[in-house]
């Protein structure tokens, strides 16, 4: 059976002293520059104003439909509970 040399053993990643927070702090200004570069037009396709309005209307319609569905379901279940006198 071979014995491991403790000097050659690798330390776990978290034991090296570099935490994720320190890494972010060290690359903070570069990270911000990279984010700004990613948001510029060649890499990011922004929606046109009509497309943005159309998508906004779709989102609002879905929200309204879900709200109506949940409200109707609540009304039906509440009436069932009241008719069966399950809650006093």
C-alpha positions, 0 to 999 in steps of 0.5 A, spaced: 500 500 500 502 506 497 502 512 502 501 519 500 506 524 501 502 530 504 506 535 501 504 533 494 497 532 496 493 538 492 489 542 497 481 543 496 479 549 491 476 552 497 482 552 501 487 556 497 485 562 500 481 565 493 474 565 495 469 567 489 468 574 492 475 576 492 475 573 485 469 578 483 472 584 486 479 583 483 476 582 476 471 588 477 473 593 472 474 588 467 468 585 468 464 591 467 467 593 461 466 586 458 458 587 460 458 594 457 461 591 450 456 585 450 451 590 450 453 594 444 449 592 438 454 587 434 453 582 440 446 584 442 440 585 438 435 589 441 428 589 439 425 595 435 420 599 439 414 596 435 417 589 437 418 591 444 410 594 445 408 587 442 412 583 446 409 587 452 402 586 450 403 579 450 406 578 457 400 583 459 395 578 456 398 572 459 398 575 466 391 577 465 389 570 463 393 567 469 389 572 473 382 570 471 384 563 471 386 563 478 380 567 480 375 563 477 379 557 480 379 560 487 371 562 486 369 555 484 373 552 490 371 557 495 364 555 493 365 548 494 368 548 501 362 553 503 357 548 500 360 542 504 361 546 510 368 544 511 371 550 514 367 553 520 
